[in-house]
Amino acid sequence: MANKCVMKKTAKYTSEKRVSPAFEANNCCGEYRWGNDMFLYRSNADKNGVCKWQRVKQLKNASTSWIGLGANNILSYGYPYNYDRSSTRSYGGGGNLSPKHDYGTTIDINITPSFDLERLDGKDYKLRGDDDIKEMKKYVSSDDLYEWFTNKLDDLDYVVVDYGIRDTATGLVSASIFHLGDSYKDGIQMNFTVHSKLPLNKDEIRFAVEALTSFDDDGNYPIKFKGGKKYKSSSLVFTSVPSDYKVSTWIMTDKPVNNRYYKNLKAYQVGTKNNKKMPTFPILDAKQYYASGDEEARFMYPKNKAAHDKHKDSKQVKPTKPVKPTKPVKPTKPVKPSKPSSNKSSCTKRNPSPPCKKGFETKTNKKGNTCCYKSKSKPSKPNKPTKPSSKKSSCTKRNPSPPCKKGFETKTNKKGDTCCYKSKSKPNKSSSGISADRLAYINWIDKVLEGKKVVDDDGATLGYVPNNMNCFRQTAKKYVSPKRKSPPYKANLCCGEVKTGNDGNKWVSIMNKKGVCVWKPVNKRQ
C-alpha cells in the first residue's frame, strides 16, 4: 500500500509552482495522470531508474478529435489522446442490418501483440519481458506489426459478432486501429462499432470482443520476416486481450436531438482501468476544461480542483518568464555592495573569500577579513568518512550489495557486510516441490480429463472433449476455405478438444508455450 499511486493533498503537490500531477512520480512509474495544469503527463524512468513526470505533447490530429468536435460527440468516442496514424474500415453488418437496428455500441480496447520466435536449432526460446521485446524488434518493427493488424481489418467482415442467444441481429459497422508509438510496449488501440436491434448485455459484448480480437488463433496467417540462421522466417501472431475496456452506447433517432441524430449517449468502464495504457475519449474520472486558445485537451480531477484553479491560465504564464531577464536592468542596487569591496580586496586569488574549496579552511587575516587558506592539516583525515566504501568493496561484482536480483538472496560475508549470493533453493518451485509452470499444466490436464473420451476405430484414446458451449463450428470464409486443413473451429475456444479437420484427419487443440491454443494433427503430437 505504501507504493500505491494516490493523489497527494500537501502543499508540495498543490503549489502554484508545480504544474505536474499531484502524485508521487516514483509510485506511478509508467502511468498516465492529469497534471495540475490539466495537461496529460506520464511517469517515465530515467537512466538511474528514478521516475519523473513528463508532459505528453498531443498531436494536431488527435487534439482535433478531443477538442474540435465538441463535447458528447460520438465521432470522438474511443479516440486515444495521442497517435501518429490510424486506419478505418466500414462494413455492411454481415447483411443483417435494417432500419430497425437503432442501438449502437462502440468498444475501444488496447491489445498487446506478440509472436513466437522458433529457433532453427530446436532449442527452447527462453527470453522474457523486455529482453523478449528487444529480440522481437530485431526482426519485426513496431510499424511492421501495426501494418499486419491493419491488413487483417479486411477479414473482420466475415466475423460473427452475434452471440446467438437473443434475437439482437448484431452486425459490425466499422473498425479502427491506431498506432500509439511502440506497438510492443504501448499496445495497439482498436475501436469496434456494432449495431443491433436490442441493447447488448455484458455477455453479448464480451462475445463480440473475443470474436473481433481472434486475428490468427489457428496459425493460418503468420507474419513473415527474415529470421536469418537463428529463427524460422514465419511465426504465429497472437494478442493478449485484457479484461478491461470501455463501452459506449447510444440510440439512433429519425429526428435530430440537440442537432444530432442520436440520444442517450453513455460510456462506462468494464473491468479495472489500466492507467499504463493511453487514455481514450471520453475521460470518466476527470472533467474536461475548455479555454480559448488551447491547442491540446485538458482535464481536471474534481478532488484536486483547488490546485487546478491555480493553473487555469498556465499557457499564458509561460511567455511571461522571459520577461524576468528585464529585471537585471536594476544593477544599480548591486552597486551598494561595492562599498565593502575594500574589505573584499584583502582576500586575494590565492586566498579567496568563502565558500572555500576542499583542502582549504577559513582564517581571519591581519585586516580582520575572513578568507580561505590552505589547510595545514593532512587532507587524508577528512577522507576517513570514505572508509565505509571499504565495507562496500567487500561485495564483489559476482556478489553485489543489495537490492538483489531474482535468484539471489542476502547473506553476511566474513567481513560482516551483507551481499547478494546465488540462492541454492529453486525459486520457481512451489511449496509442494512442483514448478509454477508445471502446476499450471497439470491443472489444465485435469480440466481436459473431465471431458468425454474420444477413441479411434482400434480403441486408442485420441483425446477428451470438454463440455464447452463456446466451441462451435465457424462459417466464415477463412474457416471453410479448401486451403485450410485444420478443423473449422476456433482453436482458442476449443482447447483440449479433438475435431475432424477439413482434410478429413483428426486434429487436437493444444496449448503452446505462450498460452495460446493451436490445432495440431493427432499423429504429429509430441
ROZASE-327484 format. One record per residue (C-alpha): residue number from 1; x, y, z. Coordinates in steps of 0.2 Angstrom, whole numbers, plus 5000, padded with zeros to 4 digits. Layout:
LOPA   num   east   north     up
LOPA   NUM      X       Y      Z
...
This chain:
LOPA   num   east   north     up
LOPA     1   5000    5000   5000
LOPA     2   5015    5012   5003
LOPA     3   5019    5012   4984
LOPA     4   5001    5015   4978
LOPA     5   4999    5029   4966
LOPA     6   4987    5041   4975
LOPA     7   4983    5059   4974
LOPA     8   4993    5070   4987
LOPA     9   4985    5085   4996
LOPA    10   5000    5093   5004
LOPA    11   5007    5110   4999
LOPA    12   5021    5102   4989
LOPA    13   5010    5094   4977
LOPA    14   4996    5108   4976
LOPA    15   5008    5123   4975
LOPA    16   5007    5136   4961
LOPA    17   5024    5131   4956
LOPA    18   5020    5113   4952
LOPA    19   5012    5110   4935
LOPA    20   5015    5091   4935
LOPA    21   5002    5079   4943
LOPA    22   4999    5079   4962
LOPA    23   5005    5061   4963
LOPA    24   5022    5054   4968
LOPA    25   5031    5050   4951
LOPA    26   5040    5035   4958
LOPA    27   5024    5027   4964
LOPA    28   5016    5029   4947
LOPA    29   5030    5023   4936
LOPA    30   5024    5020   4918
LOPA    31   5006    5028   4922
LOPA    32   4997    5042   4915
LOPA    33   4989    5056   4925
LOPA    34   4982    5074   4923
LOPA    35   4994    5087   4929
LOPA    36   4989    5102   4940
LOPA    37   4990    5112   4924
LOPA    38   4977    5100   4917
LOPA    39   4988    5093   4903
LOPA    40   4992    5074   4902
LOPA    41   5008    5068   4909
LOPA    42   5017    5051   4910
LOPA    43   5029    5045   4924
LOPA    44   5045    5038   4914
LOPA    45   5061    5031   4922
LOPA    46   5077    5039   4918
LOPA    47   5094    5031   4917
LOPA    48   5096    5029   4935
LOPA    49   5079    5021   4937
LOPA    50   5071    5036   4945
LOPA    51   5054    5040   4938
LOPA    52   5049    5058   4934
LOPA    53   5034    5066   4926
LOPA    54   5035    5071   4908
LOPA    55   5022    5080   4898
LOPA    56   5013    5071   4883
LOPA    57   5013    5083   4868
LOPA    58   4996    5080   4859
LOPA    59   4997    5080   4840
LOPA    60   4986    5090   4830
LOPA    61   4975    5076   4823
LOPA    62   4972    5069   4840
LOPA    63   4968    5086   4848
LOPA    64   4955    5089   4834
LOPA    65   4945    5074   4839
LOPA    66   4946    5079   4858
LOPA    67   4943    5097   4856
LOPA    68   4937    5102   4838
LOPA    69   4922    5091   4838
LOPA    70   4914    5097   4854
LOPA    71   4908    5088   4869
LOPA    72   4897    5072   4869
LOPA    73   4901    5069   4850
LOPA    74   4900    5051   4846
LOPA    75   4914    5053   4832
LOPA    76   4926    5057   4846
LOPA    77   4922    5042   4857
LOPA    78   4936    5029   4858
LOPA    79   4950    5040   4851
LOPA    80   4966    5039   4860
LOPA    81   4974    5055   4867
LOPA    82   4989    5054   4856
LOPA    83   4993    5044   4840
LOPA    84   5003    5046   4824
LOPA    85   4992    5037   4812
LOPA    86   4976    5027   4810
LOPA    87   4966    5016   4799
LOPA    88   4947    5013   4797
LOPA    89   4936    5001   4788
LOPA    90   4917    5001   4786
LOPA    91   4907    4985   4785
LOPA    92   4889    4980   4780
LOPA    93   4885    4972   4796
LOPA    94   4885    4955   4788
LOPA    95   4870    4959   4778
LOPA    96   4859    4958   4793
LOPA    97   4856    4977   4796
LOPA    98   4840    4985   4794
LOPA    99   4831    5002   4799
LOPA   100   4826    4993   4815
LOPA   101   4844    4992   4821
LOPA   102   4843    5008   4832
LOPA   103   4855    5003   4846
LOPA   104   4874    5007   4843
LOPA   105   4888    5001   4853
LOPA   106   4907    5006   4852
LOPA   107   4920    4996   4861
LOPA   108   4938    5003   4862
LOPA   109   4951    4991   4868
LOPA   110   4970    4991   4869
LOPA   111   4978    4974   4864
LOPA   112   4996    4969   4867
LOPA   113   5003    4960   4851
LOPA   114   5017    4947   4851
LOPA   115   5023    4932   4841
LOPA   116   5033    4916   4843
LOPA   117   5051    4916   4838
LOPA   118   5055    4897   4834
LOPA   119   5074    4893   4835
LOPA   120   5081    4883   4820
LOPA   121   5092    4873   4831
LOPA   122   5077    4866   4841
LOPA   123   5081    4874   4857
LOPA   124   5068    4882   4868
LOPA   125   5066    4901   4867
LOPA   126   5069    4907   4885
LOPA   127   5069    4926   4883
LOPA   128   5055    4935   4893
LOPA   129   5050    4953   4897
LOPA   130   5060    4967   4890
LOPA   131   5073    4955   4883
LOPA   132   5059    4946   4873
LOPA   133   5053    4963   4866
LOPA   134   5071    4969   4861
LOPA   135   5073    4952   4852
LOPA   136   5057    4953   4843
LOPA   137   5060    4971   4837
LOPA   138   5076    4965   4828
LOPA   139   5066    4955   4816
LOPA   140   5049    4964   4816
LOPA   141   5047    4983   4819
LOPA   142   5033    4991   4828
LOPA   143   5027    4998   4811
LOPA   144   5028    4981   4803
LOPA   145   5017    4974   4817
LOPA   146   5005    4988   4816
LOPA   147   5003    4985   4797
LOPA   148   5000    4966   4799
LOPA   149   4985    4971   4810
LOPA   150   4979    4984   4798
LOPA   151   4978    4971   4784
LOPA   152   4968    4960   4795
LOPA   153   4954    4973   4796
LOPA   154   4948    4967   4779
LOPA   155   4944    4949   4786
LOPA   156   4933    4956   4800
LOPA   157   4918    4957   4788
LOPA   158   4917    4938   4789
LOPA   159   4917    4938   4808
LOPA   160   4901    4933   4818
LOPA   161   4898    4945   4832
LOPA   162   4881    4940   4836
LOPA   163   4880    4929   4852
LOPA   164   4865    4920   4846
LOPA   165   4855    4918   4862
LOPA   166   4843    4933   4859
LOPA   167   4837    4940   4843
LOPA   168   4848    4955   4843
LOPA   169   4855    4953   4825
LOPA   170   4871    4961   4829
LOPA   171   4881    4967   4815
LOPA   172   4899    4975   4813
LOPA   173   4898    4993   4806
LOPA   174   4916    4999   4807
LOPA   175   4933    4996   4815
LOPA   176   4948    5007   4818
LOPA   177   4966    5004   4823
LOPA   178   4978    5017   4830
LOPA   179   4997    5017   4831
LOPA   180   5002    5024   4848
LOPA   181   5021    5024   4845
LOPA   182   5028    5007   4851
LOPA   183   5016    4993   4847
LOPA   184   5025    4981   4859
LOPA   185   5025    4992   4875
LOPA   186   5011    5004   4871
LOPA   187   5000    4991   4863
LOPA   188   4988    4994   4848
LOPA   189   4972    5004   4851
LOPA   190   4956    4996   4842
LOPA   191   4939    5003   4841
LOPA   192   4924    4992   4835
LOPA   193   4906    4999   4832
LOPA   194   4891    4987   4830
LOPA   195   4873    4990   4828
LOPA   196   4859    4979   4835
LOPA   197   4840    4978   4837
LOPA   198   4841    4977   4856
LOPA   199   4853    4984   4869
LOPA   200   4868    4972   4871
LOPA   201   4871    4964   4888
LOPA   202   4888    4960   4896
LOPA   203   4889    4943   4889
LOPA   204   4885    4948   4871
LOPA   205   4898    4962   4872
LOPA   206   4911    4950   4878
LOPA   207   4907    4938   4864
LOPA   208   4910    4952   4851
LOPA   209   4926    4957   4859
LOPA   210   4933    4939   4859
LOPA   211   4927    4936   4841
LOPA   212   4935    4953   4834
LOPA   213   4952    4950   4843
LOPA   214   4955    4932   4837
LOPA   215   4965    4938   4822
LOPA   216   4976    4922   4820
LOPA   217   4970    4909   4833
LOPA   218   4974    4894   4821
LOPA   219   4991    4900   4814
LOPA   220   4985    4901   4795
LOPA   221   4990    4919   4794
LOPA   222   5008    4920   4801
LOPA   223   5019    4935   4800
LOPA   224   5034    4933   4789
LOPA   225   5051    4941   4792
LOPA   226   5070    4937   4789
LOPA   227   5075    4926   4803
LOPA   228   5092    4923   4797
LOPA   229   5101    4907   4803
LOPA   230   5094    4908   4820
LOPA   231   5075    4908   4819
LOPA   232   5061    4902   4806
LOPA   233   5056    4915   4794
LOPA   234   5037    4915   4799
LOPA   235   5028    4915   4816
LOPA   236   5011    4914   4824
LOPA   237   5004    4931   4829
LOPA   238   4994    4931   4845
LOPA   239   4986    4945   4855
LOPA   240   4984    4947   4874
LOPA   241   4966    4954   4876
LOPA   242   4964    4962   4893
LOPA   243   4948    4961   4903
LOPA   244   4947    4980   4904
LOPA   245   4940    4990   4890
LOPA   246   4927    5005   4888
LOPA   247   4910    5003   4881
LOPA   248   4899    5017   4874
LOPA   249   4881    5015   4869
LOPA   250   4868    5026   4861
LOPA   251   4851    5026   4852
LOPA   252   4849    5032   4835
LOPA   253   4834    5044   4831
LOPA   254   4824    5049   4815
LOPA   255   4824    5067   4820
LOPA   256   4838    5077   4827
LOPA   257   4840    5079   4846
LOPA   258   4851    5093   4850
LOPA   259   4857    5094   4832
LOPA   260   4862    5076   4832
LOPA   261   4853    5060   4826
LOPA   262   4856    5050   4842
LOPA   263   4852    5051   4860
LOPA   264   4856    5044   4877
LOPA   265   4875    5043   4874
LOPA   266   4883    5035   4888
LOPA   267   4901    5027   4892
LOPA   268   4906    5015   4906
LOPA   269   4922    5006   4910
LOPA   270   4922    4986   4910
LOPA   271   4935    4979   4922
LOPA   272   4948    4990   4932
LOPA   273   4956    5004   4922
LOPA   274   4974    5001   4917
LOPA   275   4982    5018   4919
LOPA   276   4998    5012   4910
LOPA   277   4988    5012   4894
LOPA   278   4985    5028   4883
LOPA   279   4969    5037   4889
LOPA   280   4954    5037   4877
LOPA   281   4939    5048   4875
LOPA   282   4929    5051   4885
LOPA   283   4938    5053   4902
LOPA   284   4927    5046   4915
LOPA   285   4937    5051   4931
LOPA   286   4940    5069   4926
LOPA   287   4931    5084   4919
LOPA   288   4936    5092   4903
LOPA   289   4942    5110   4904
LOPA   290   4940    5122   4889
LOPA   291   4949    5138   4887
LOPA   292   4951    5149   4872
LOPA   293   4967    5146   4863
LOPA   294   4970    5129   4870
LOPA   295   4978    5118   4856
LOPA   296   4978    5102   4867
LOPA   297   4964    5094   4878
LOPA   298   4964    5097   4896
LOPA   299   4956    5088   4911
LOPA   300   4954    5092   4929
LOPA   301   4951    5080   4944
LOPA   302   4936    5085   4954
LOPA   303   4946    5081   4970
LOPA   304   4960    5092   4965
LOPA   305   4950    5107   4959
LOPA   306   4959    5120   4971
LOPA   307   4976    5115   4963
LOPA   308   4969    5116   4945
LOPA   309   4962    5133   4948
LOPA   310   4979    5140   4951
LOPA   311   4984    5134   4934
LOPA   312   4969    5139   4923
LOPA   313   4980    5152   4914
LOPA   314   4996    5141   4913
LOPA   315   4998    5144   4894
LOPA   316   4999    5162   4897
LOPA   317   5011    5161   4912
LOPA   318   5024    5153   4901
LOPA   319   5028    5168   4890
LOPA   320   5030    5179   4905
LOPA   321   5045    5170   4911
LOPA   322   5057    5178   4898
LOPA   323   5051    5195   4905
LOPA   324   5062    5191   4920
LOPA   325   5078    5195   4912
LOPA   326   5072    5213   4911
LOPA   327   5075    5214   4930
LOPA   328   5094    5214   4928
LOPA   329   5090    5232   4922
LOPA   330   5092    5236   4941
LOPA   331   5110    5233   4943
LOPA   332   5111    5250   4951
LOPA   333   5106    5241   4968
LOPA   334   5121    5229   4967
LOPA   335   5132    5244   4967
LOPA   336   5129    5246   4985
LOPA   337   5139    5231   4989
LOPA   338   5154    5239   4981
LOPA   339   5157    5249   4996
LOPA   340   5163    5234   5006
LOPA   341   5174    5230   4991
LOPA   342   5188    5237   5001
LOPA   343   5185    5223   5014
LOPA   344   5184    5210   5000
LOPA   345   5200    5216   4992
LOPA   346   5210    5210   5007
LOPA   347   5206    5192   5001
LOPA   348   5217    5188   4986
LOPA   349   5215    5175   4972
LOPA   350   5227    5164   4982
LOPA   351   5217    5166   4997
LOPA   352   5199    5170   4991
LOPA   353   5184    5174   5001
LOPA   354   5172    5159   5007
LOPA   355   5165    5147   5002
LOPA   356   5181    5138   5002
LOPA   357   5186    5123   4991
LOPA   358   5191    5106   4998
LOPA   359   5208    5107   5006
LOPA   360   5206    5125   5012
LOPA   361   5200    5132   5029
LOPA   362   5194    5149   5034
LOPA   363   5205    5160   5044
LOPA   364   5205    5179   5049
LOPA   365   5219    5189   5041
LOPA   366   5228    5204   5048
LOPA   367   5214    5216   5041
LOPA   368   5200    5207   5050
LOPA   369   5193    5199   5035
LOPA   370   5189    5180   5034
LOPA   371   5197    5172   5019
LOPA   372   5201    5154   5013
LOPA   373   5219    5147   5017
LOPA   374   5226    5131   5013
LOPA   375   5223    5118   5027
LOPA   376   5239    5113   5035
LOPA   377   5231    5098   5042
LOPA   378   5233    5082   5032
LOPA   379   5218    5080   5020
LOPA   380   5218    5062   5022
LOPA   381   5210    5064   5039
LOPA   382   5194    5071   5032
LOPA   383   5194    5057   5019
LOPA   384   5191    5045   5033
LOPA   385   5172    5045   5030
LOPA   386   5177    5036   5014
LOPA   387   5180    5021   5025
LOPA   388   5163    5015   5023
LOPA   389   5167    5012   5005
LOPA   390   5179    4999   5010
LOPA   391   5165    4990   5018
LOPA   392   5155    4991   5002
LOPA   393   5171    4985   4992
LOPA   394   5169    4968   5001
LOPA   395   5154    4965   4990
LOPA   396   5161    4960   4973
LOPA   397   5153    4960   4955
LOPA   398   5149    4942   4957
LOPA   399   5141    4945   4974
LOPA   400   5135    4963   4974
LOPA   401   5127    4973   4988
LOPA   402   5108    4974   4989
LOPA   403   5095    4975   4982
LOPA   404   5097    4958   4975
LOPA   405   5090    4951   4958
LOPA   406   5079    4936   4956
LOPA   407   5088    4920   4960
LOPA   408   5099    4929   4973
LOPA   409   5097    4930   4992
LOPA   410   5106    4941   5005
LOPA   411   5120    4934   5016
LOPA   412   5133    4941   5028
LOPA   413   5151    4938   5022
LOPA   414   5166    4935   5033
LOPA   415   5169    4954   5034
LOPA   416   5152    4957   5041
LOPA   417   5144    4965   5026
LOPA   418   5128    4960   5018
LOPA   419   5129    4955   5000
LOPA   420   5119    4945   4987
LOPA   421   5123    4927   4984
LOPA   422   5115    4915   4972
LOPA   423   5101    4906   4980
LOPA   424   5103    4887   4982
LOPA   425   5085    4884   4983
LOPA   426   5075    4884   4967
LOPA   427   5063    4900   4967
LOPA   428   5052    4894   4953
LOPA   429   5045    4879   4963
LOPA   430   5030    4880   4975
LOPA   431   5030    4873   4992
LOPA   432   5025    4856   4985
LOPA   433   5041    4855   4975
LOPA   434   5032    4857   4958
LOPA   435   5036    4872   4947
LOPA   436   5023    4885   4944
LOPA   437   5023    4881   4925
LOPA   438   5021    4863   4928
LOPA   439   5007    4865   4941
LOPA   440   4998    4876   4928
LOPA   441   5000    4862   4915
LOPA   442   4994    4849   4927
LOPA   443   4978    4859   4931
LOPA   444   4975    4861   4913
LOPA   445   4976    4842   4910
LOPA   446   4964    4839   4924
LOPA   447   4951    4851   4916
LOPA   448   4954    4841   4899
LOPA   449   4951    4824   4908
LOPA   450   4935    4830   4914
LOPA   451   4928    4829   4897
LOPA   452   4921    4815   4886
LOPA   453   4935    4802   4880
LOPA   454   4937    4801   4861
LOPA   455   4944    4785   4853
LOPA   456   4948    4779   4836
LOPA   457   4942    4763   4827
LOPA   458   4955    4752   4836
LOPA   459   4950    4759   4853
LOPA   460   4965    4770   4856
LOPA   461   4962    4786   4865
LOPA   462   4963    4802   4854
LOPA   463   4958    4815   4867
LOPA   464   4945    4822   4878
LOPA   465   4931    4833   4873
LOPA   466   4925    4845   4887
LOPA   467   4908    4852   4889
LOPA   468   4912    4868   4880
LOPA   469   4897    4878   4874
LOPA   470   4909    4891   4866
LOPA   471   4917    4878   4854
LOPA   472   4906    4878   4839
LOPA   473   4908    4877   4820
LOPA   474   4913    4893   4811
LOPA   475   4905    4898   4795
LOPA   476   4917    4912   4790
LOPA   477   4926    4911   4774
LOPA   478   4943    4908   4781
LOPA   479   4937    4893   4791
LOPA   480   4928    4884   4777
LOPA   481   4942    4888   4764
LOPA   482   4948    4872   4755
LOPA   483   4966    4879   4758
LOPA   484   4963    4876   4777
LOPA   485   4967    4859   4783
LOPA   486   4963    4861   4801
LOPA   487   4945    4860   4808
LOPA   488   4933    4874   4805
LOPA   489   4933    4879   4824
LOPA   490   4942    4892   4834
LOPA   491   4957    4884   4842
LOPA   492   4957    4895   4857
LOPA   493   4938    4891   4861
LOPA   494   4941    4873   4859
LOPA   495   4957    4870   4870
LOPA   496   4960    4851   4873
LOPA   497   4946    4845   4860
LOPA   498   4948    4833   4846
LOPA   499   4939    4838   4829
LOPA   500   4939    4832   4812
LOPA   501   4949    4844   4800
LOPA   502   4944    4850   4783
LOPA   503   4956    4837   4776
LOPA   504   4947    4823   4785
LOPA   505   4960    4819   4798
LOPA   506   4959    4821   4817
LOPA   507   4966    4837   4825
LOPA   508   4968    4842   4843
LOPA   509   4969    4859   4850
LOPA   510   4985    4860   4861
LOPA   511   4991    4875   4871
LOPA   512   5008    4881   4866
LOPA   513   5022    4890   4877
LOPA   514   5013    4907   4876
LOPA   515   4997    4900   4882
LOPA   516   4988    4901   4865
LOPA   517   4979    4885   4859
LOPA   518   4983    4880   4841
LOPA   519   4977    4865   4830
LOPA   520   4989    4850   4829
LOPA   521   4987    4834   4819
LOPA   522   4984    4819   4830
LOPA   523   4998    4809   4823
LOPA   524   5011    4823   4825
LOPA   525   5008    4827   4843
LOPA   526   5023    4826   4854
